[in-house]
Amino acid sequence: MARITAGIATSHVPAIGAAFDQGRSGDDYWAPVFAGYDWVKEWEKSEKPDVVILCYNDHASAMMLDVVPTFALGMAEEFTPADEGWGAREVPVVQGHIELAAHLAEQLVLDDFDLTLMNSLDVDHGCTVPLSLMFGKVAEWPVKVIPLAVNVTQFPTPSGNRCWMLGEAIAHAVESFPEDLNVQIWGTGGMSHQLQGPRAGLINPEFDNSFLDGLIDDTDRLRAITRLDYLRESGTEGIELIMWLIMRAALGPDVEELHRFYHVPASNTAVGHIVLRPKSIGALAQAAE
């Protein structure tokens, strides 16, 4: 059967994508950011995932603000990089996994998640920047991807607890898929940042690092963080962290941390990154050795 073998969380700052595309990753300013992803790039070469379920948010690229689904699942054979106003990123087209996506759609609806199914979807930096960070510059992405777009831009947004419940339902759905697939789930966005208003430029390292700690063994606290809490503590865009909770919930109750990175700033954002593995998967790997 299919199995979720790891969870990855990362910021998806658009300026990181621009620095990557323009060959500036070695600049003094950007080098510390990209160095934080050296470990995961090497690790992914050995893990060789078949499919990534990638939780991200659309930035008014494919979904205008007149229609914003709470949860939208990509159901296409492929997803083209979006033109976000300055031309599409020159990165590979994202290839979908239509069979697993269809299975997820059916099972999640049966689990009472009324998803919007996207049979056509252009994906913006929220999806493509994490792929660049995990796999570097490649002719084609080495994994199939199922994009899961979460509304964090238009009120009302889903609660962290609802996102947690979605992650649990995704785990159950993947486990019932009959094909032998190595599946990873990623949560993207965050960490603390605010792009406008009197508090523009806000970064809260204490909140961010507490959130990273909580992903390991204090998840009940994270599930209880409200929209107002995110706004107050992590800025207007900090609510993107609810997508990390989808990832974490899909891994089950017990996880081990394989890698962590935190850096301030990248553009005007705190960059966070963590790699987690279900302890059950770790035990199987040790037994195999």
C-alpha positions in Angstrom: 0.0 0.0 0.0 1.0 3.6 -0.2 2.7 5.1 2.8 3.6 8.6 4.1 7.3 8.3 4.9 8.2 11.9 5.8 6.9 15.4 6.3 8.7 18.6 5.3 7.8 22.1 6.2 9.4 25.2 4.6 8.8 28.9 4.0 8.0 29.7 0.3 9.3 33.3 0.1 9.0 34.5 -3.5 12.3 36.4 -3.3 14.0 33.1 -2.6 12.7 31.8 -6.0 13.9 35.0 -7.7 17.4 34.7 -6.1 17.5 31.0 -7.2 16.4 31.8 -10.8 18.8 34.7 -11.2 21.8 32.7 -10.0 22.2 34.7 -6.8 22.1 31.8 -4.3 25.8 32.4 -3.6 25.5 36.1 -2.8 26.5 37.1 0.7 22.9 37.9 1.6 21.4 34.7 0.2 24.1 32.1 0.8 23.0 31.4 4.5 19.4 30.8 3.3 20.3 28.3 0.6 22.9 26.6 2.8 20.0 25.6 5.2 18.6 23.4 2.5 21.8 21.5 1.5 21.0 18.7 3.9 17.5 18.1 2.6 18.6 18.1 -1.0 21.1 15.3 -0.3 18.6 13.4 1.8 15.9 13.5 -0.9 18.3 11.8 -3.3 18.4 8.8 -1.1 14.7 8.9 -0.1 13.4 9.0 -3.7 9.7 9.9 -3.0 7.3 8.9 -5.7 4.6 11.6 -4.8 4.5 14.8 -2.8 1.2 16.1 -1.4 2.1 19.8 -1.3 0.1 22.1 0.9 0.5 25.7 -0.1 -1.6 28.8 -0.7 -2.4 30.4 -4.0 -1.4 34.1 -4.1 -4.3 35.3 -6.4 -2.5 33.6 -9.3 -4.9 30.8 -10.2 -7.8 31.8 -7.9 -8.9 35.4 -7.9 -10.3 36.8 -4.7 -13.9 36.6 -5.9 -13.8 32.8 -5.6 -11.5 31.3 -2.9 -12.0 27.7 -1.9 -11.2 26.7 1.6 -9.4 23.6 0.4 -8.7 23.0 -3.3 -7.1 19.7 -4.6 -5.2 19.6 -7.9 -6.6 16.9 -10.1 -4.7 17.6 -13.4 -2.0 15.5 -15.2 0.2 18.6 -14.9 0.4 22.0 -13.4 2.1 24.9 -15.2 4.1 27.5 -13.3 1.9 30.7 -13.0 2.8 34.1 -14.3 2.6 36.2 -11.1 3.0 39.5 -12.9 6.7 39.3 -14.0 6.6 36.1 -16.1 6.4 32.5 -15.1 9.4 31.0 -13.3 11.6 29.0 -15.7 11.2 25.8 -13.8 9.8 22.4 -14.9 6.1 21.9 -15.3 4.8 20.1 -12.2 3.6 16.6 -13.0 0.5 15.4 -11.1 -0.5 11.9 -10.0 -4.1 11.7 -11.1 -4.8 8.2 -9.7 -3.8 9.1 -6.1 -5.4 12.5 -6.4 -8.7 11.0 -7.4 -8.4 8.5 -4.5 -7.7 11.4 -2.1 -10.7 13.3 -3.5 -13.1 10.5 -3.0 -11.9 9.5 0.5 -11.7 13.0 1.8 -15.2 13.8 0.7 -16.3 10.5 2.4 -14.5 11.9 5.5 -16.7 15.0 5.4 -14.2 17.4 3.7 -16.0 19.2 0.9 -13.1 19.9 -1.4 -13.0 22.0 -4.5 -11.5 19.8 -7.2 -9.2 21.7 -9.6 -9.0 20.0 -13.0 -6.9 22.9 -14.3 -4.5 24.8 -12.0 -1.5 27.0 -12.5 0.8 26.8 -9.5 2.7 29.9 -8.2 5.7 30.3 -5.9 3.9 28.8 -3.0 4.3 25.4 -4.8 7.4 25.9 -7.0 9.8 27.6 -4.6 9.7 24.6 -2.1 10.4 22.2 -5.1 13.4 24.3 -6.0 14.7 24.3 -2.4 14.3 20.5 -2.1 15.6 19.4 -5.5 17.7 22.3 -6.9 18.0 23.1 -10.5 16.7 20.2 -12.5 15.4 19.5 -16.0 12.3 17.9 -14.6 11.0 17.4 -11.0 12.0 14.0 -9.7 8.5 13.5 -8.1 4.9 13.7 -9.0 3.0 16.4 -7.0 -0.5 16.7 -5.8 -1.1 20.4 -4.9 -3.4 21.2 -2.1 -4.3 24.9 -1.9 -5.5 26.2 1.4 -7.2 29.6 1.9 -5.1 31.8 4.1 -5.9 35.0 2.3 -9.6 35.7 2.5 -11.7 35.6 5.6 -12.9 33.2 6.9 -9.8 31.0 6.9 -9.9 27.4 8.3 -8.7 26.9 11.8 -5.5 25.2 12.7 -7.5 22.4 14.2 -9.5 21.9 11.0 -6.3 21.7 9.1 -5.1 19.1 11.6 -8.2 17.0 11.0 -7.6 17.3 7.2 -4.0 16.0 7.7 -5.4 13.0 9.6 -7.9 12.3 6.9 -5.2 12.5 4.2 -3.1 9.9 6.1 -6.1 7.5 6.2 -6.7 8.0 2.5 -3.1 7.4 1.5 -3.0 4.2 3.6 -6.0 2.8 1.7 -4.4 3.4 -1.8 -3.4 0.0 -3.1 -0.3 1.0 -5.1 3.1 0.8 -3.4 4.1 4.5 -3.3 6.6 6.4 -1.2 4.6 9.5 -0.3 5.8 12.7 1.4 3.6 15.5 2.6 4.9 19.1 2.7 3.5 22.1 4.5 4.7 25.5 3.1 4.5 29.2 3.9 5.4 31.2 7.0 7.1 31.8 9.3 6.3 35.1 10.9 6.0 38.0 8.5 3.8 40.9 7.7 3.9 42.6 4.3 1.8 45.7 4.9 0.5 48.2 7.4 2.1 49.8 10.4 3.7 46.5 11.5 5.2 45.7 8.0 8.4 43.8 8.5 7.3 42.2 11.8 9.3 39.0 12.6 8.9 37.1 15.9 11.7 34.5 16.3 10.4 33.5 19.8 7.0 32.5 18.3 8.6 30.8 15.3 11.0 28.6 17.3 8.3 27.7 19.8 6.2 26.6 16.8 9.0 24.5 15.5 9.4 22.9 18.9 5.7 22.2 19.2 5.7 20.2 16.0 7.6 17.5 17.8 5.6 16.9 20.9 3.3 19.8 21.8 0.9 19.6 18.9 -2.3 20.2 21.0 -0.9 23.7 21.8 -0.4 24.4 18.1 -3.9 23.2 17.2 -5.4 25.7 19.6 -3.6 28.8 18.1 -6.4 31.0 16.8 -6.5 33.4 13.8 -6.1 36.3 16.2 -3.1 34.7 17.9 -1.4 34.3 14.5 -2.2 37.9 13.6 -0.9 39.2 16.9 2.2 37.1 17.3 3.3 36.3 13.7 1.9 39.1 11.5 -0.8 39.1 8.9 0.9 36.4 6.8 1.9 34.2 9.7 -1.4 32.3 9.4 0.3 30.3 6.6 1.6 28.1 9.4 -1.7 26.3 9.5 -0.6 24.4 6.4 2.3 23.0 8.4 -0.3 21.4 10.7 -1.8 19.5 7.8 1.6 18.0 7.2 2.3 17.2 10.9 -1.1 15.6 11.5 -0.6 13.2 8.5 2.5 11.8 10.2 0.7 10.3 13.1 1.2 10.9 16.9 5.0 10.3 17.2 7.7 11.8 15.0 11.4 12.2 15.0 13.1 15.4 13.8 15.7 14.8 11.1 16.7 18.3 10.3 15.8 21.9 11.3 16.8 25.3 10.0 15.8 28.9 10.9 17.1 32.1 9.5 16.2 35.8 9.7 15.7 37.5 7.4 15.1 36.5 3.8 13.5 39.5 2.1 11.3 40.6 5.1 10.4 37.1 6.2 11.6 34.6 8.8 12.6 31.4 7.0 11.8 28.1 8.7 12.4 24.6 7.6 12.0 21.2 9.3 12.1 17.6 8.2 10.1 15.0 10.2 9.7 11.3 10.0 7.0 9.1 11.7 8.7 7.0 14.3 7.0 3.9 12.9 8.8 4.5 9.6 12.1 5.0 11.4 11.7 1.7 13.3 11.0 -0.1 10.0 14.2 1.4 8.5 16.3 0.3 11.4 14.8 -3.2 11.3 15.7 -3.4 7.6 19.3 -2.5 8.3 
